[in-house]
Amino acid sequence: MTKRLIIADDETLVRQDLKEDLERLGYTVVRDVPDGTSAINAAREIHPDAVIMDIRMPGVDGVSAAEVLTRERVAPVVLVTGYPDPQVIERARDVGVVSYLTKPWRDEDLQAAVELGCARFQEFRDLEDKVTSLEDQLATRRVVERAKGILMEQYGLSENDAYQRIRRLSMNTRKTMREVADAIILTTELQGNG
């Protein structure tokens, strides 16, 4: 499946050249815009596979736009500039820009920047999903442990029996163990025993 890209550069000729090069490399340019604000709005609307933008643009510059798109996890950003500046590169790195390219670019460098940028962005997303899943599992475990403790105390159950009761209730009610455990805790708190 071809990657869908947005281009942002305040120079019309640069946008046209970049679009032609990207399309020749097999990408689809879904929108080209002249500034950072338009890039942010277009990316929020379209959710492209990547945004390629110039650093120096009127209004919101490329690094600031990249910061917004990265923070909101909209799309990876490849910055393109004719003025490589170590401070700008550091700023771009700090806001999460996935790739950086200098003008004039070569097709192979452009393609590498897009492909690596998309791959890194997907790795970040996968890692975030994994962290979220692990945090959820840990929170569920804490709630189930607390509910087990309540059942053990109230009914004199062993730890295993308390766990089995929560598990059985979960299956019988078609609720998650966390939902059952939350209900046990809430009931106890409402009764003034927690």
URKA-V271577 format. One record per pair of residues at least 4 apart in sequence whose C-alpha atoms are under 7 Angstrom apart, sorted by the first residue. I is the first residue (numbers start at 1). J is the second residue. D is the distance in Angstrom with one decimal. If there is no record, write none. Layout:
i=[I	I]
j=[J	J]
d=[D	D]
//
This chain:
i=[2	2	2	3	3	3	4	4	4	4	4	4	4	5	5	5	5	5	5	5	6	6	6	6	6	6	6	6	7	7	7	7	7	7	7	8	8	8	8	8	8	8	8	8	9	9	9	9	9	9	9	9	10	10	10	11	11	12	13	14	15	15	16	17	18	19	19	20	21	21	22	22	23	23	23	33	33	35	35	35	35	36	36	36	36	36	36	37	37	37	38	39	40	40	40	41	42	43	43	43	44	47	47	48	49	49	50	50	50	50	51	51	51	51	52	52	52	52	53	53	53	53	54	54	54	54	55	55	55	55	55	55	56	56	57	57	60	60	61	62	62	63	63	64	65	66	66	66	67	67	67	68	69	69	69	70	70	70	70	76	76	76	76	77	77	77	78	78	78	78	78	78	78	79	79	79	80	80	80	80	81	81	81	82	82	84	85	86	87	88	89	90	91	92	92	93	98	98	99	99	100	101	105	105	106	107	108	109	110	111	112	113	114	115	116	117	118	119	120	121	122	123	124	125	126	127	128	129	130	131	132	133	134	135	136	137	138	139	140	140	141	142	143	143	143	143	144	144	144	145	146	147	147	147	147	148	148	148	148	149	150	151	151	151	152	152	152	152	152	157	157	158	159	160	161	162	163	164	165	166	166	166	166	167	167	168	169	169	170	170	170	170	170	171	175	175	176	177	178	179	180	181	182	183	184	185	186	187	188	188	188	189	189]
j=[26	27	28	27	28	49	27	28	29	30	48	49	50	28	29	30	48	49	50	51	29	30	31	32	48	50	51	52	15	31	32	33	51	52	53	32	33	34	35	36	39	52	53	54	14	15	33	34	35	53	54	57	34	35	57	15	34	16	17	18	19	32	20	21	22	23	29	24	25	107	26	27	27	28	29	38	39	39	57	58	60	40	57	60	61	62	65	41	60	65	42	43	44	65	69	45	46	47	48	74	74	74	75	75	75	118	75	76	77	118	75	76	77	78	77	78	79	80	62	78	79	80	62	79	80	81	61	62	63	79	80	81	61	62	61	62	64	65	65	66	79	67	92	68	69	70	77	97	71	95	96	72	73	74	75	74	75	76	96	98	117	118	121	97	98	99	97	98	99	100	113	114	117	99	100	101	100	101	102	103	101	102	103	102	103	102	89	90	91	92	93	94	95	96	97	97	117	120	113	117	113	105	109	110	110	111	112	113	114	115	116	117	118	119	120	121	122	123	124	125	126	127	128	129	130	131	132	133	134	135	136	137	138	139	140	141	142	143	144	178	145	146	147	178	181	182	148	178	181	149	150	151	181	184	185	152	159	162	163	153	154	155	157	162	156	157	158	159	162	161	162	162	163	164	165	166	167	168	169	170	177	180	181	171	177	172	173	180	174	175	176	177	180	175	179	180	180	181	182	183	184	185	186	187	188	189	190	191	192	193	194	193	194]
d=[6.7	5.6	6.6	5.3	6.1	5.7	6.3	4.9	5.8	6.1	5.3	5.3	7.0	6.1	4.7	5.8	5.5	5.9	5.1	5.7	5.8	5.9	5.0	5.7	6.7	6.6	4.7	6.2	6.7	6.5	4.5	6.2	5.9	4.9	5.6	5.7	4.8	5.5	5.9	6.8	5.9	6.3	4.4	6.2	6.9	6.0	6.5	5.0	6.1	5.8	5.1	6.7	4.2	5.7	5.6	6.4	7.0	6.2	6.1	6.0	6.0	6.8	6.2	6.2	6.0	6.0	6.4	6.0	6.3	6.8	6.5	5.4	4.9	5.9	7.0	6.0	6.2	6.3	5.6	6.2	6.9	6.2	6.8	4.8	5.5	5.7	5.3	6.3	5.8	6.9	5.9	6.0	6.1	6.2	6.6	6.2	5.9	5.1	6.2	6.7	6.4	6.1	6.6	6.3	6.1	6.8	5.3	5.0	5.9	6.6	6.6	6.3	4.9	6.2	5.8	4.7	5.9	7.0	6.0	6.4	5.1	5.8	5.6	5.7	4.7	5.5	5.7	4.1	6.0	6.2	6.3	5.8	5.5	6.3	5.0	6.7	6.2	6.3	6.2	5.9	7.0	6.1	5.7	6.6	6.3	5.9	5.9	6.4	6.0	5.0	6.8	6.1	5.9	5.2	6.2	6.4	6.6	6.7	6.2	6.3	6.1	6.1	5.7	5.5	6.0	6.9	6.5	6.2	4.7	5.5	6.8	6.8	6.7	6.4	4.8	6.1	6.0	4.7	5.5	6.7	6.5	4.9	5.7	5.5	4.7	6.8	6.2	6.1	6.1	6.0	6.1	6.2	6.4	6.5	5.4	5.5	4.9	6.7	5.6	5.5	7.0	6.9	6.5	6.4	6.2	6.1	6.0	6.0	6.3	6.1	5.8	5.8	6.1	6.1	6.0	6.1	6.2	6.2	6.2	6.3	6.1	6.1	6.1	6.1	6.2	6.2	6.1	6.1	6.1	6.1	6.1	6.2	6.1	6.1	6.1	6.1	6.3	6.3	6.1	5.4	6.0	6.2	6.2	6.5	6.1	6.7	6.0	6.3	5.2	6.2	6.4	6.3	5.2	6.0	5.8	6.0	6.6	5.2	6.0	6.1	6.0	5.6	6.6	5.8	4.9	4.4	6.0	6.5	6.1	5.8	5.8	6.1	6.2	6.1	6.1	6.4	6.1	5.9	6.1	6.1	6.5	6.6	6.9	6.3	6.3	6.0	5.9	6.9	5.6	4.9	5.6	5.3	6.0	6.7	6.0	6.5	6.4	6.0	6.0	6.2	6.3	6.2	6.0	6.0	6.2	6.2	6.1	6.2	6.3	5.3	5.4	5.7	4.6]
//
